[in-house]
């Protein structure tokens, strides 16, 4: 149960009791006043419960940002999955994400959700399930088109078509965008900025496109982390995977185990731990008048410190003290 919901339920059940106590207190005060007693006359009401903001799977607050590859000077990762959801793989991945307490961003190819056949309806229901489980959803064009090979009208047609599908299935348009193949140039960038999109690329891979087994994906992920540790712009970043690949689903538990293994070693040496972020907001920076490619994410030190403290507390027992 979410903290906000727990507070709401407590307020619901305690409010009548508090009201009764106030009434009784007032009566008692009146009685004491008759015999010359001094009583307090102010009753302090409980503070209202803090509202928990609703989850927005379409991340409207991240609109209009600079293009990012995810460079960050902390051991922070955010997982993203392209091309799905797919009926025979994505449900298993959602369960694996839940089992490890991870929220991700899914970049969706819109074609295949807009028909009335049973498959399209099932995929639309699955996309809504992705949103219901607390993940973020971005766009990946209507039919996985390479935008750099289209003219301006062709690009706008892709954006119009994908937005119509999102509106029909999720009730709103997407604001995060990942170009297929990572293909982009100044012209495509300008057209996407025109529509308010924030492009999210990546800088951590697991070579899942050329792999065929979970073991290969997990090994490639570990190698990618080694490379990130030596990168001059920092170890963290955005991980790109594909939820359409069954070997990615197979590999995910091993990838989480690899991060925990590394964290136990880092905990013992007193170094910063790997932190898996639930949403990509730290990589967002408003476009403004500056160049539209973000160099690296600017993360608040207090935010990092608080998350690291919580991570260390959780890992202290799991890593053997």
FENLIN-V234202 format. One record per pair of residues at least 12 apart in sequence whose C-alpha atoms are under 10 Angstrom apart, sorted by sequence separation. I is the first residue (numbers start at 1). J is the second residue. D is the distance in whole Angstrom. If there is no record, write none. Layout:
i:I j:J d:D
i:I j:J d:D
//
This chain:
i:29 j:41 d:8
i:112 j:124 d:8
i:113 j:125 d:9
i:162 j:174 d:9
i:163 j:175 d:10
i:205 j:217 d:9
i:206 j:218 d:7
i:207 j:219 d:9
i:208 j:220 d:8
i:225 j:237 d:10
i:262 j:274 d:8
i:263 j:275 d:9
i:284 j:296 d:10
i:285 j:297 d:8
i:26 j:39 d:10
i:113 j:126 d:10
i:142 j:155 d:10
i:145 j:158 d:8
i:160 j:173 d:10
i:206 j:219 d:8
i:207 j:220 d:6
i:208 j:221 d:9
i:260 j:273 d:9
i:283 j:296 d:8
i:284 j:297 d:7
i:285 j:298 d:9
i:25 j:39 d:10
i:26 j:40 d:10
i:110 j:124 d:10
i:113 j:127 d:9
i:141 j:155 d:9
i:144 j:158 d:9
i:159 j:173 d:10
i:206 j:220 d:5
i:207 j:221 d:8
i:259 j:273 d:9
i:260 j:274 d:8
i:283 j:297 d:5
i:284 j:298 d:9
i:25 j:40 d:10
i:26 j:41 d:8
i:142 j:157 d:9
i:143 j:158 d:8
i:159 j:174 d:10
i:177 j:192 d:8
i:184 j:199 d:10
i:205 j:220 d:8
i:206 j:221 d:4
i:224 j:239 d:10
i:259 j:274 d:7
i:260 j:275 d:10
i:282 j:297 d:6
i:283 j:298 d:8
i:25 j:41 d:9
i:26 j:42 d:10
i:141 j:157 d:10
i:142 j:158 d:5
i:205 j:221 d:6
i:206 j:222 d:8
i:259 j:275 d:9
i:281 j:297 d:10
i:282 j:298 d:7
i:283 j:299 d:9
i:26 j:43 d:9
i:141 j:158 d:6
i:142 j:159 d:7
i:175 j:192 d:10
i:182 j:199 d:10
i:204 j:221 d:8
i:205 j:222 d:10
i:206 j:223 d:8
i:207 j:224 d:9
i:259 j:276 d:9
i:282 j:299 d:6
i:25 j:43 d:9
i:140 j:158 d:10
i:141 j:159 d:6
i:142 j:160 d:9
i:143 j:161 d:9
i:182 j:200 d:9
i:183 j:201 d:10
i:205 j:223 d:9
i:206 j:224 d:7
i:221 j:239 d:9
i:282 j:300 d:9
i:108 j:127 d:9
i:140 j:159 d:9
i:141 j:160 d:9
i:142 j:161 d:6
i:143 j:162 d:8
i:177 j:196 d:10
i:178 j:197 d:9
i:182 j:201 d:7
i:204 j:223 d:10
i:205 j:224 d:6
i:206 j:225 d:9
i:139 j:159 d:9
i:141 j:161 d:8
i:142 j:162 d:5
i:175 j:195 d:9
i:176 j:196 d:9
i:177 j:197 d:6
i:178 j:198 d:8
i:179 j:199 d:8
i:181 j:201 d:10
i:182 j:202 d:9
i:204 j:224 d:6
i:205 j:225 d:9
i:256 j:276 d:10
i:22 j:43 d:7
i:85 j:106 d:8
i:106 j:127 d:9
i:141 j:162 d:6
i:142 j:163 d:8
i:175 j:196 d:7
i:176 j:197 d:6
i:177 j:198 d:6
i:178 j:199 d:6
i:179 j:200 d:8
i:180 j:201 d:10
i:203 j:224 d:9
i:204 j:225 d:8
i:22 j:44 d:10
i:84 j:106 d:7
i:85 j:107 d:9
i:140 j:162 d:8
i:141 j:163 d:9
i:142 j:164 d:10
i:174 j:196 d:10
i:175 j:197 d:5
i:176 j:198 d:5
i:177 j:199 d:5
i:178 j:200 d:5
i:179 j:201 d:8
i:22 j:45 d:10
i:79 j:102 d:8
i:80 j:103 d:9
i:81 j:104 d:7
i:82 j:105 d:9
i:83 j:106 d:8
i:84 j:107 d:7
i:85 j:108 d:7
i:139 j:162 d:7
i:142 j:165 d:9
i:174 j:197 d:8
i:175 j:198 d:6
i:176 j:199 d:6
i:177 j:200 d:6
i:178 j:201 d:6
i:204 j:227 d:9
i:78 j:102 d:9
i:79 j:103 d:8
i:80 j:104 d:6
i:81 j:105 d:6
i:82 j:106 d:6
i:83 j:107 d:6
i:84 j:108 d:6
i:85 j:109 d:8
i:106 j:130 d:8
i:139 j:163 d:8
i:174 j:198 d:10
i:175 j:199 d:9
i:176 j:200 d:7
i:177 j:201 d:9
i:178 j:202 d:9
i:204 j:228 d:8
i:217 j:241 d:10
i:78 j:103 d:8
i:79 j:104 d:5
i:80 j:105 d:5
i:81 j:106 d:5
i:82 j:107 d:5
i:83 j:108 d:5
i:84 j:109 d:7
i:85 j:110 d:10
i:105 j:130 d:9
i:106 j:131 d:9
i:203 j:228 d:9
i:19 j:45 d:10
i:78 j:104 d:7
i:79 j:105 d:7
i:80 j:106 d:6
i:81 j:107 d:6
i:82 j:108 d:6
i:83 j:109 d:5
i:84 j:110 d:9
i:104 j:130 d:10
i:105 j:131 d:10
i:18 j:45 d:9
i:78 j:105 d:8
i:79 j:106 d:9
i:80 j:107 d:7
i:81 j:108 d:8
i:82 j:109 d:8
i:83 j:110 d:9
i:103 j:130 d:10
i:139 j:166 d:9
i:18 j:46 d:9
i:85 j:113 d:10
i:138 j:166 d:10
i:105 j:134 d:10
i:106 j:135 d:7
i:107 j:136 d:9
i:108 j:137 d:7
i:109 j:138 d:9
i:110 j:139 d:7
i:113 j:142 d:10
i:137 j:166 d:10
i:218 j:247 d:9
i:275 j:304 d:9
i:103 j:133 d:8
i:104 j:134 d:8
i:105 j:135 d:6
i:106 j:136 d:6
i:107 j:137 d:6
i:108 j:138 d:6
i:109 j:139 d:7
i:110 j:140 d:7
i:111 j:141 d:8
i:112 j:142 d:9
i:217 j:247 d:7
i:218 j:248 d:8
i:221 j:251 d:9
i:277 j:307 d:10
i:15 j:46 d:9
i:103 j:134 d:7
i:104 j:135 d:5
i:105 j:136 d:4
i:106 j:137 d:5
i:107 j:138 d:5
i:108 j:139 d:5
i:109 j:140 d:5
i:110 j:141 d:7
i:111 j:142 d:5
i:112 j:143 d:9
i:148 j:179 d:9
i:204 j:235 d:9
i:214 j:245 d:10
i:216 j:247 d:9
i:217 j:248 d:7
i:221 j:252 d:10
i:87 j:119 d:9
i:102 j:134 d:10
i:103 j:135 d:5
i:104 j:136 d:6
i:105 j:137 d:5
i:106 j:138 d:6
i:107 j:139 d:5
i:108 j:140 d:5
i:109 j:141 d:6
i:110 j:142 d:5
i:111 j:143 d:5
i:147 j:179 d:7
i:148 j:180 d:10
i:156 j:188 d:10
i:159 j:191 d:10
i:203 j:235 d:10
i:204 j:236 d:8
i:205 j:237 d:10
i:208 j:240 d:9
i:209 j:241 d:8
i:213 j:245 d:9
i:214 j:246 d:8
i:215 j:247 d:8
i:216 j:248 d:10
i:217 j:249 d:10
i:218 j:250 d:9
i:219 j:251 d:9
i:222 j:254 d:10
i:272 j:304 d:10
i:275 j:307 d:8
i:102 j:135 d:9
i:103 j:136 d:8
i:104 j:137 d:9
i:105 j:138 d:7
i:106 j:139 d:8
i:107 j:140 d:5
i:108 j:141 d:8
i:109 j:142 d:5
i:110 j:143 d:7
i:111 j:144 d:9
i:137 j:170 d:10
i:146 j:179 d:7
i:147 j:180 d:8
i:155 j:188 d:8
i:159 j:192 d:9
i:203 j:236 d:9
i:204 j:237 d:6
i:205 j:238 d:9
i:206 j:239 d:8
i:207 j:240 d:9
i:208 j:241 d:7
i:209 j:242 d:8
i:212 j:245 d:9
i:213 j:246 d:8
i:214 j:247 d:4
i:215 j:248 d:9
i:217 j:250 d:9
i:218 j:251 d:5
i:221 j:254 d:10
i:222 j:255 d:8
i:225 j:258 d:10
i:272 j:305 d:9
i:275 j:308 d:8
i:106 j:140 d:9
i:107 j:141 d:9
i:108 j:142 d:8
i:109 j:143 d:6
i:110 j:144 d:9
i:139 j:173 d:9
i:140 j:174 d:10
i:145 j:179 d:8
i:146 j:180 d:6
i:147 j:181 d:10
i:149 j:183 d:9
i:203 j:237 d:6
i:204 j:238 d:6
i:205 j:239 d:6
i:206 j:240 d:8
i:207 j:241 d:8
i:208 j:242 d:7
i:211 j:245 d:9
i:212 j:246 d:9
i:213 j:247 d:5
i:214 j:248 d:6
i:217 j:251 d:6
i:218 j:252 d:7
i:221 j:255 d:7
i:225 j:259 d:9
i:273 j:307 d:10
i:274 j:308 d:9
i:11 j:46 d:9
i:87 j:122 d:8
i:91 j:126 d:8
i:94 j:129 d:9
i:98 j:133 d:8
i:108 j:143 d:10
i:109 j:144 d:6
i:138 j:173 d:9
i:139 j:174 d:6
i:144 j:179 d:8
i:145 j:180 d:6
i:146 j:181 d:7
i:147 j:182 d:10
i:148 j:183 d:6
i:149 j:184 d:10
i:152 j:187 d:8
i:156 j:191 d:8
i:202 j:237 d:7
i:203 j:238 d:6
i:204 j:239 d:5
i:205 j:240 d:5
i:206 j:241 d:7
i:207 j:242 d:10
i:208 j:243 d:10
i:209 j:244 d:10
i:212 j:247 d:6
i:213 j:248 d:8
i:214 j:249 d:8
i:215 j:250 d:8
i:216 j:251 d:8
i:217 j:252 d:9
i:218 j:253 d:9
i:219 j:254 d:9
i:220 j:255 d:10
i:273 j:308 d:7
i:11 j:47 d:10
i:86 j:122 d:10
i:87 j:123 d:7
i:90 j:126 d:8
i:94 j:130 d:7
i:97 j:133 d:10
i:98 j:134 d:10
i:108 j:144 d:9
i:109 j:145 d:9
i:138 j:174 d:6
i:139 j:175 d:8
i:140 j:176 d:9
i:141 j:177 d:8
i:144 j:180 d:6
i:145 j:181 d:9
i:146 j:182 d:9
i:147 j:183 d:7
i:148 j:184 d:6
i:151 j:187 d:9
i:152 j:188 d:8
i:155 j:191 d:8
i:156 j:192 d:9
i:159 j:195 d:9
i:201 j:237 d:10
i:202 j:238 d:5
i:203 j:239 d:7
i:204 j:240 d:6
i:205 j:241 d:7
i:206 j:242 d:10
i:209 j:245 d:8
i:211 j:247 d:8
i:212 j:248 d:9
i:213 j:249 d:10
i:214 j:250 d:5
i:215 j:251 d:6
i:218 j:254 d:6
i:219 j:255 d:8
i:222 j:258 d:7
i:272 j:308 d:7
i:273 j:309 d:10
i:275 j:311 d:8
i:11 j:48 d:8
i:86 j:123 d:7
i:90 j:127 d:9
i:137 j:174 d:7
i:138 j:175 d:6
i:139 j:176 d:6
i:140 j:177 d:6
i:141 j:178 d:8
i:143 j:180 d:9
i:144 j:181 d:9
i:146 j:183 d:6
i:147 j:184 d:7
i:148 j:185 d:7
i:151 j:188 d:9
i:155 j:192 d:9
i:201 j:238 d:8
i:202 j:239 d:6
i:203 j:240 d:8
i:204 j:241 d:9
i:208 j:245 d:8
i:211 j:248 d:9
i:213 j:250 d:8
i:214 j:251 d:4
i:215 j:252 d:10
i:217 j:254 d:9
i:218 j:255 d:5
i:221 j:258 d:9
i:222 j:259 d:9
i:225 j:262 d:10
i:271 j:308 d:10
i:272 j:309 d:10
i:274 j:311 d:9
i:11 j:49 d:8
i:85 j:123 d:7
i:91 j:129 d:9
i:95 j:133 d:10
i:97 j:135 d:10
i:136 j:174 d:10
i:137 j:175 d:9
i:138 j:176 d:5
i:139 j:177 d:5
i:140 j:178 d:5
i:141 j:179 d:7
i:145 j:183 d:10
i:146 j:184 d:8
i:147 j:185 d:9
i:148 j:186 d:10
i:150 j:188 d:9
i:200 j:238 d:8
i:201 j:239 d:9
i:202 j:240 d:6
i:208 j:246 d:10
i:209 j:247 d:10
i:213 j:251 d:8
i:214 j:252 d:8
i:217 j:255 d:8
i:218 j:256 d:9
i:221 j:259 d:10
i:236 j:274 d:8
i:238 j:276 d:10
i:273 j:311 d:8
i:10 j:49 d:9
i:84 j:123 d:9
i:85 j:124 d:9
i:87 j:126 d:7
i:91 j:130 d:9
i:94 j:133 d:8
i:127 j:166 d:10
i:131 j:170 d:8
i:137 j:176 d:8
i:138 j:177 d:5
i:139 j:178 d:6
i:140 j:179 d:6
i:141 j:180 d:7
i:148 j:187 d:8
i:149 j:188 d:10
i:152 j:191 d:8
i:156 j:195 d:9
i:201 j:240 d:8
i:202 j:241 d:10
i:208 j:247 d:8
i:209 j:248 d:9
i:214 j:253 d:10
i:215 j:254 d:8
i:218 j:257 d:10
i:219 j:258 d:9
i:235 j:274 d:9
i:236 j:275 d:9
i:237 j:276 d:10
i:238 j:277 d:10
i:272 j:311 d:10
i:273 j:312 d:8
i:8 j:48 d:9
i:9 j:49 d:10
i:86 j:126 d:8
i:87 j:127 d:10
i:90 j:130 d:9
i:136 j:176 d:9
i:137 j:177 d:9
i:138 j:178 d:7
i:139 j:179 d:8
i:140 j:180 d:6
i:147 j:187 d:10
i:148 j:188 d:7
i:208 j:248 d:7
i:214 j:254 d:8
i:215 j:255 d:10
i:218 j:258 d:8
i:222 j:262 d:10
i:236 j:276 d:10
i:272 j:312 d:9
i:7 j:48 d:9
i:8 j:49 d:7
i:85 j:126 d:7
i:86 j:127 d:9
i:94 j:135 d:9
i:124 j:165 d:9
i:128 j:169 d:7
i:139 j:180 d:10
i:140 j:181 d:10
i:147 j:188 d:7
i:148 j:189 d:10
i:207 j:248 d:10
i:214 j:255 d:10
i:7 j:49 d:6
i:8 j:50 d:9
i:84 j:126 d:10
i:85 j:127 d:7
i:124 j:166 d:9
i:127 j:169 d:8
i:128 j:170 d:7
i:147 j:189 d:10
i:206 j:248 d:9
i:238 j:280 d:8
i:270 j:312 d:10
i:273 j:315 d:10
i:6 j:49 d:10
i:7 j:50 d:8
i:8 j:51 d:9
i:84 j:127 d:9
i:127 j:170 d:8
i:208 j:251 d:10
i:237 j:280 d:10
i:5 j:49 d:9
i:7 j:51 d:9
i:124 j:168 d:9
i:125 j:169 d:8
i:267 j:311 d:10
i:4 j:49 d:7
i:5 j:50 d:10
i:7 j:52 d:10
i:85 j:130 d:8
i:124 j:169 d:6
i:125 j:170 d:10
i:206 j:251 d:10
i:238 j:283 d:9
i:267 j:312 d:7
i:3 j:49 d:10
i:4 j:50 d:7
i:5 j:51 d:9
i:59 j:105 d:10
i:123 j:169 d:10
i:124 j:170 d:9
i:237 j:283 d:9
i:266 j:312 d:10
i:3 j:50 d:9
i:4 j:51 d:6
i:5 j:52 d:8
i:58 j:105 d:10
i:114 j:161 d:10
i:3 j:51 d:9
i:4 j:52 d:5
i:57 j:105 d:9
i:110 j:158 d:10
i:114 j:162 d:10
i:121 j:169 d:9
i:263 j:311 d:9
i:264 j:312 d:9
i:267 j:315 d:8
i:268 j:316 d:9
i:3 j:52 d:8
i:4 j:53 d:9
i:57 j:106 d:10
i:110 j:159 d:10
i:113 j:162 d:10
i:206 j:255 d:10
i:263 j:312 d:9
i:267 j:316 d:8
i:2 j:52 d:8
i:111 j:161 d:9
i:114 j:164 d:9
i:115 j:165 d:10
i:110 j:161 d:8
i:111 j:162 d:8
i:114 j:165 d:6
i:264 j:315 d:7
i:268 j:319 d:9
i:110 j:162 d:5
i:113 j:165 d:7
i:114 j:166 d:9
i:263 j:315 d:8
i:264 j:316 d:8
i:267 j:319 d:8
i:268 j:320 d:10
i:109 j:162 d:8
i:110 j:163 d:8
i:112 j:165 d:9
i:113 j:166 d:9
i:268 j:321 d:9
i:108 j:162 d:9
i:110 j:164 d:9
i:111 j:165 d:8
i:114 j:168 d:8
i:264 j:318 d:8
i:265 j:319 d:9
i:267 j:321 d:10
i:80 j:135 d:10
i:110 j:165 d:6
i:113 j:168 d:9
i:114 j:169 d:8
i:260 j:315 d:8
i:264 j:319 d:5
i:80 j:136 d:9
i:81 j:137 d:10
i:82 j:138 d:9
i:83 j:139 d:9
i:84 j:140 d:10
i:109 j:165 d:10
i:110 j:166 d:7
i:113 j:169 d:8
i:263 j:319 d:9
i:264 j:320 d:9
i:80 j:137 d:9
i:81 j:138 d:10
i:82 j:139 d:9
i:83 j:140 d:7
i:264 j:321 d:10
i:80 j:138 d:10
i:82 j:140 d:7
i:83 j:141 d:10
i:108 j:166 d:10
i:139 j:197 d:9
i:260 j:318 d:9
i:261 j:319 d:8
i:110 j:169 d:10
i:138 j:197 d:10
i:237 j:296 d:9
i:260 j:319 d:8
i:83 j:143 d:9
i:138 j:198 d:10
i:139 j:199 d:10
i:237 j:297 d:9
i:83 j:144 d:8
i:138 j:199 d:9
i:236 j:297 d:10
i:138 j:200 d:9
i:233 j:295 d:9
i:234 j:296 d:9
i:233 j:296 d:7
i:233 j:297 d:10
i:108 j:174 d:10
i:107 j:174 d:10
i:107 j:176 d:8
i:108 j:177 d:9
i:106 j:176 d:10
i:107 j:177 d:7
i:108 j:178 d:9
i:57 j:128 d:9
i:105 j:176 d:9
i:107 j:178 d:7
i:109 j:180 d:9
i:106 j:178 d:10
i:107 j:179 d:9
i:57 j:130 d:9
i:58 j:131 d:9
i:107 j:180 d:10
i:57 j:131 d:5
i:56 j:131 d:8
i:57 j:132 d:8
i:55 j:131 d:9
i:56 j:132 d:10
i:57 j:133 d:9
i:59 j:135 d:10
i:55 j:132 d:9
i:57 j:134 d:7
i:58 j:135 d:9
i:59 j:136 d:7
i:55 j:133 d:10
i:56 j:134 d:8
i:57 j:135 d:6
i:58 j:136 d:6
i:59 j:137 d:8
i:55 j:134 d:7
i:56 j:135 d:9
i:57 j:136 d:4
i:58 j:137 d:5
i:59 j:138 d:8
i:54 j:134 d:10
i:55 j:135 d:9
i:56 j:136 d:7
i:57 j:137 d:6
i:58 j:138 d:7
i:200 j:280 d:9
i:55 j:136 d:9
i:56 j:137 d:9
i:57 j:138 d:8
i:58 j:139 d:9
i:200 j:283 d:8
i:200 j:284 d:9
i:199 j:284 d:10
i:198 j:284 d:8
i:198 j:285 d:9
i:198 j:286 d:9
i:198 j:287 d:9
i:196 j:287 d:10
i:107 j:200 d:10
i:199 j:292 d:10
i:193 j:287 d:9
i:198 j:292 d:10
i:199 j:293 d:9
i:82 j:178 d:8
i:83 j:180 d:9
i:82 j:180 d:9
i:193 j:292 d:9
i:190 j:292 d:9
i:189 j:292 d:8
i:176 j:280 d:10
i:189 j:293 d:10
i:186 j:292 d:10
i:58 j:166 d:9
i:67 j:176 d:10
i:65 j:175 d:9
i:67 j:177 d:9
i:63 j:174 d:9
i:64 j:175 d:8
i:65 j:176 d:9
i:67 j:178 d:10
i:58 j:170 d:9
i:60 j:172 d:9
i:63 j:175 d:5
i:64 j:176 d:9
i:57 j:170 d:9
i:58 j:171 d:10
i:60 j:173 d:9
i:62 j:175 d:7
i:63 j:176 d:7
i:58 j:172 d:7
i:59 j:173 d:10
i:60 j:174 d:7
i:61 j:175 d:8
i:62 j:176 d:7
i:63 j:177 d:10
i:57 j:172 d:10
i:58 j:173 d:7
i:59 j:174 d:7
i:60 j:175 d:6
i:61 j:176 d:10
i:58 j:174 d:5
i:59 j:175 d:6
i:60 j:176 d:8
i:57 j:174 d:9
i:58 j:175 d:6
i:59 j:176 d:7
i:57 j:175 d:10
i:58 j:176 d:8
i:80 j:200 d:10
i:80 j:201 d:10
i:67 j:189 d:8
i:80 j:202 d:9
i:66 j:189 d:10
i:79 j:202 d:10
i:78 j:202 d:10
i:79 j:204 d:9
i:67 j:193 d:10
i:78 j:204 d:10
i:66 j:193 d:9
i:77 j:204 d:9
i:64 j:192 d:9
i:65 j:193 d:8
i:64 j:193 d:7
i:63 j:193 d:9
i:64 j:194 d:9
i:67 j:197 d:9
i:68 j:198 d:8
i:69 j:199 d:9
i:70 j:200 d:8
i:64 j:195 d:8
i:65 j:196 d:8
i:66 j:197 d:9
i:67 j:198 d:6
i:68 j:199 d:7
i:69 j:200 d:6
i:70 j:201 d:7
i:71 j:202 d:8
i:63 j:195 d:9
i:64 j:196 d:5
i:65 j:197 d:7
i:66 j:198 d:6
i:67 j:199 d:5
i:68 j:200 d:5
i:69 j:201 d:5
i:70 j:202 d:6
i:71 j:203 d:7
i:63 j:196 d:6
i:64 j:197 d:6
i:65 j:198 d:5
i:66 j:199 d:7
i:67 j:200 d:6
i:68 j:201 d:6
i:69 j:202 d:5
i:70 j:203 d:6
i:71 j:204 d:10
i:105 j:238 d:10
i:107 j:240 d:10
i:62 j:196 d:9
i:63 j:197 d:6
i:64 j:198 d:5
i:65 j:199 d:7
i:66 j:200 d:9
i:67 j:201 d:7
i:68 j:202 d:8
i:69 j:203 d:6
i:70 j:204 d:9
i:105 j:239 d:10
i:106 j:240 d:10
i:62 j:197 d:9
i:63 j:198 d:6
i:64 j:199 d:9
i:65 j:200 d:9
i:68 j:203 d:9
i:69 j:204 d:9
i:104 j:239 d:10
i:105 j:240 d:10
i:106 j:241 d:10
i:107 j:242 d:9
i:60 j:196 d:10
i:62 j:198 d:7
i:63 j:199 d:9
i:106 j:242 d:9
i:107 j:243 d:10
i:60 j:197 d:10
i:106 j:243 d:8
i:136 j:278 d:9
i:135 j:278 d:8
i:136 j:279 d:7
i:134 j:278 d:9
i:135 j:279 d:8
i:136 j:280 d:9
i:134 j:279 d:9
i:94 j:243 d:9
i:75 j:225 d:10
i:93 j:243 d:7
i:92 j:243 d:9
i:93 j:244 d:10
i:90 j:242 d:10
i:91 j:243 d:9
i:97 j:249 d:9
i:100 j:252 d:9
i:75 j:228 d:9
i:89 j:242 d:10
i:90 j:243 d:6
i:93 j:246 d:9
i:96 j:249 d:8
i:100 j:253 d:8
i:75 j:229 d:8
i:89 j:243 d:6
i:90 j:244 d:7
i:92 j:246 d:9
i:95 j:249 d:10
i:96 j:250 d:9
i:99 j:253 d:9
i:102 j:256 d:10
i:73 j:228 d:10
i:74 j:229 d:10
i:88 j:243 d:10
i:89 j:244 d:6
i:90 j:245 d:9
i:93 j:248 d:8
i:94 j:249 d:9
i:97 j:252 d:8
i:73 j:229 d:10
i:86 j:242 d:10
i:88 j:244 d:8
i:89 j:245 d:7
i:90 j:246 d:9
i:93 j:249 d:5
i:96 j:252 d:7
i:97 j:253 d:9
i:100 j:256 d:8
i:71 j:228 d:10
i:85 j:242 d:9
i:86 j:243 d:7
i:87 j:244 d:9
i:88 j:245 d:10
i:89 j:246 d:6
i:92 j:249 d:7
i:93 j:250 d:9
i:96 j:253 d:7
i:100 j:257 d:10
i:73 j:231 d:9
i:76 j:234 d:10
i:77 j:235 d:9
i:78 j:236 d:9
i:79 j:237 d:9
i:80 j:238 d:7
i:81 j:239 d:8
i:82 j:240 d:7
i:83 j:241 d:9
i:84 j:242 d:7
i:85 j:243 d:7
i:86 j:244 d:6
i:88 j:246 d:8
i:89 j:247 d:9
i:91 j:249 d:10
i:92 j:250 d:9
i:73 j:232 d:9
i:74 j:233 d:10
i:75 j:234 d:8
i:76 j:235 d:8
i:77 j:236 d:5
i:78 j:237 d:7
i:79 j:238 d:6
i:80 j:239 d:6
i:81 j:240 d:6
i:82 j:241 d:6
i:83 j:242 d:6
i:84 j:243 d:6
i:85 j:244 d:7
i:86 j:245 d:9
i:89 j:248 d:9
i:90 j:249 d:8
i:93 j:252 d:8
i:97 j:256 d:10
i:71 j:231 d:10
i:73 j:233 d:6
i:74 j:234 d:6
i:75 j:235 d:5
i:76 j:236 d:5
i:77 j:237 d:5
i:78 j:238 d:5
i:79 j:239 d:5
i:80 j:240 d:5
i:81 j:241 d:5
i:82 j:242 d:5
i:83 j:243 d:7
i:84 j:244 d:6
i:86 j:246 d:10
i:89 j:249 d:7
i:93 j:253 d:10
i:71 j:232 d:10
i:72 j:233 d:7
i:73 j:234 d:4
i:74 j:235 d:6
i:75 j:236 d:5
i:76 j:237 d:6
i:77 j:238 d:6
i:78 j:239 d:6
i:79 j:240 d:7
i:80 j:241 d:6
i:81 j:242 d:5
i:82 j:243 d:6
i:83 j:244 d:7
i:84 j:245 d:9
i:89 j:250 d:10
i:71 j:233 d:6
i:72 j:234 d:5
i:73 j:235 d:6
i:74 j:236 d:5
i:75 j:237 d:8
i:76 j:238 d:8
i:77 j:239 d:7
i:78 j:240 d:9
i:79 j:241 d:8
i:80 j:242 d:8
i:81 j:243 d:6
i:82 j:244 d:8
i:83 j:245 d:10
i:71 j:234 d:7
i:72 j:235 d:7
i:73 j:236 d:6
i:74 j:237 d:9
i:80 j:243 d:9
i:81 j:244 d:9
i:82 j:245 d:10
i:70 j:234 d:10
i:71 j:235 d:8
i:72 j:236 d:5
i:73 j:237 d:9
i:71 j:236 d:6
i:72 j:237 d:6
i:70 j:236 d:7
i:71 j:237 d:5
i:72 j:238 d:9
i:70 j:237 d:4
i:71 j:238 d:8
i:81 j:248 d:10
i:69 j:237 d:7
i:70 j:238 d:5
i:68 j:237 d:10
i:69 j:238 d:7
i:70 j:239 d:9
i:68 j:238 d:9
i:69 j:239 d:10
i:104 j:276 d:9
i:103 j:276 d:9
i:104 j:277 d:8
i:105 j:278 d:9
i:102 j:276 d:7
i:103 j:277 d:7
i:104 j:278 d:6
i:105 j:279 d:7
i:101 j:276 d:9
i:102 j:277 d:8
i:103 j:278 d:5
i:104 j:279 d:6
i:105 j:280 d:8
i:102 j:278 d:6
i:103 j:279 d:7
i:104 j:280 d:8
i:101 j:278 d:9
i:102 j:279 d:9
i:103 j:280 d:10
i:76 j:272 d:10
i:75 j:272 d:7
i:76 j:273 d:8
i:77 j:274 d:7
i:78 j:275 d:9
i:79 j:276 d:8
i:74 j:272 d:8
i:75 j:273 d:6
i:76 j:274 d:6
i:77 j:275 d:6
i:78 j:276 d:6
i:79 j:277 d:8
i:74 j:273 d:9
i:75 j:274 d:5
i:76 j:275 d:5
i:77 j:276 d:5
i:78 j:277 d:5
i:79 j:278 d:8
i:80 j:279 d:10
i:74 j:274 d:8
i:75 j:275 d:6
i:76 j:276 d:6
i:77 j:277 d:6
i:78 j:278 d:7
i:79 j:279 d:9
i:80 j:280 d:9
i:74 j:275 d:9
i:75 j:276 d:9
i:76 j:277 d:7
i:77 j:278 d:9
i:78 j:279 d:7
i:79 j:280 d:9
i:77 j:279 d:10
i:78 j:280 d:6
i:77 j:280 d:9
i:78 j:281 d:10
i:78 j:282 d:10
i:78 j:283 d:10
i:76 j:282 d:10
i:70 j:280 d:9
i:72 j:282 d:9
i:72 j:283 d:8
i:70 j:282 d:9
i:71 j:283 d:8
i:70 j:283 d:6
i:69 j:283 d:8
i:70 j:284 d:9
i:68 j:283 d:7
i:67 j:283 d:9
i:68 j:284 d:8
i:66 j:283 d:9
i:67 j:284 d:8
i:68 j:285 d:9
i:62 j:280 d:9
i:65 j:283 d:9
i:66 j:284 d:7
i:67 j:285 d:9
i:62 j:281 d:7
i:65 j:284 d:6
i:66 j:285 d:6
i:67 j:286 d:9
i:59 j:279 d:9
i:61 j:281 d:9
i:62 j:282 d:10
i:64 j:284 d:9
i:65 j:285 d:5
i:66 j:286 d:6
i:67 j:287 d:8
i:59 j:280 d:9
i:62 j:283 d:9
i:63 j:284 d:9
i:64 j:285 d:8
i:65 j:286 d:4
i:66 j:287 d:5
i:57 j:279 d:10
i:59 j:281 d:9
i:62 j:284 d:6
i:63 j:285 d:10
i:64 j:286 d:6
i:65 j:287 d:5
i:66 j:288 d:8
i:61 j:284 d:9
i:62 j:285 d:8
i:63 j:286 d:8
i:64 j:287 d:6
i:65 j:288 d:8
i:71 j:294 d:9
i:72 j:295 d:9
i:73 j:296 d:8
i:74 j:297 d:10
i:62 j:286 d:8
i:63 j:287 d:10
i:64 j:288 d:9
i:66 j:290 d:9
i:67 j:291 d:9
i:68 j:292 d:9
i:69 j:293 d:8
i:70 j:294 d:8
i:71 j:295 d:7
i:72 j:296 d:5
i:73 j:297 d:8
i:66 j:291 d:8
i:67 j:292 d:6
i:68 j:293 d:6
i:69 j:294 d:8
i:70 j:295 d:9
i:71 j:296 d:5
i:72 j:297 d:5
i:73 j:298 d:9
i:74 j:299 d:9
i:66 j:292 d:5
i:67 j:293 d:5
i:68 j:294 d:5
i:69 j:295 d:8
i:70 j:296 d:7
i:71 j:297 d:6
i:72 j:298 d:7
i:73 j:299 d:9
i:65 j:292 d:8
i:66 j:293 d:6
i:67 j:294 d:6
i:68 j:295 d:7
i:69 j:296 d:8
i:70 j:297 d:7
i:71 j:298 d:9
i:72 j:299 d:8
i:65 j:293 d:9
i:66 j:294 d:6
i:67 j:295 d:9
i:68 j:296 d:8
i:69 j:297 d:9
i:76 j:304 d:9
i:65 j:294 d:9
i:66 j:295 d:10
i:68 j:297 d:8
i:75 j:304 d:10
i:74 j:304 d:8
//
